[in-house]
Amino acid sequence: GIRKPKVEQLKKIADGLEISVIEFLDIEIENEADLIAMLKKISPFFKWDGLLHVLVGEKFL
């Protein structure tokens, strides 16, 4: 099925990336591939370990 993360989850991810949560809300993220594509678009030097730290304990993935 299609996963739709809650705003609280998006806020945690945005805070970890030091960007506005609005960056996530302006586009449709329907699956993990969409999320990864969006992250690569906003930062070619994206630090994956920072995202993993934010998601520890979350049931987002």
Rosetta blueprint (number, residue, H / E / L):
1 G L
2 I L
3 R L
4 K L
5 P L
6 K L
7 V H
8 E H
9 Q H
10 L H
11 K H
12 K H
13 I H
14 A H
15 D H
16 G H
17 L H
18 E L
19 I L
20 S L
21 V L
22 I H
23 E H
24 F H
25 L H
26 D L
27 I L
28 E L
29 I L
30 E L
31 N L
32 E H
33 A H
34 D H
35 L H
36 I H
37 A H
38 M H
39 L H
40 K H
41 K H
42 I H
43 S L
44 P L
45 F L
46 F L
47 K L
48 W H
49 D H
50 G H
51 L H
52 L H
53 H H
54 V H
55 L H
56 V L
57 G L
58 E L
59 K L
60 F L
61 L L
